[in-house]
């Protein structure tokens, strides 16, 4: 599982054209975007220093240098933080794997959200818990326990492309978040196994993983084609679980009075109904 700065920086260089940063393009360019020499010039460092950084040989690189490179490459806040992490291999050794066990208090919070579909994600985007309405919307309980993982669902479940009308965007966001996790935990064997499995089984995953996009998932909107309720337009908020690193509470928040809110309310009634006697 690659989490070194080289491919990431090369992919970011490819996005920036010389004229975008006030340079005159000259000579035949074998690769798109800025050359290493141009990045070094604009960041105020030597070419050799920048090359060593791309090769992962810059563990003592300063924040000031990384900030300058981030400015040249127009990195957003998440990309900037990711660069700071992967550029210092000695400082990013993985800590022992945190427990994936959900605290009782967090489960109570989850269950108290009776009117909103919600679930808890752990490391590697494993699905750890959900409330009744979250299950009614996504169907977590119908998944085999070993497959309750969002990247596996998106890329390996054939029905995912029907479930998510915006599948391409969902897939790209999922990979970008997974790569962010990989940068924070470069020695995670389970994550390496997951990336290897998805790379082997999904051409789309391989392509997106090679793009080196990184993105956090704090909020957004997801569309879901529900087999019973029809199309649901679901804004969501992702809340970090204090005291439980790597765990987050995802809550879908339909617009009050919207058609989706009415459909979710019907699903809530359905989910709360007692099962028929067998």
Secondary structure, 3 states (H helix, E strand, C coil): CCCCHHHHHHHHHCCCCHHHHCCCCCCCCCCCCCCHHHHHHHHCCCHHHHHHHHCCCCCCCCHHHHHHHHHHCCCCHHHHHHHHHHCCHHHHCCCCCCCCCCCHHHHHHHHHCCCCCEEEECHHHEEEEECHHHHHHHCHHHCCHHHCEHHHHHHHCCCHHHHCCCHHHHHHHHHHHHHHHHHHCCCCHHHHHHHHHHHHHCHHHHHHHHCCCCCCCCEEEEEEEECCCEEEEEEEEEEECCCCCCCEEEEECCCCCCHHHHHHHHHHHHHHCCCCCC
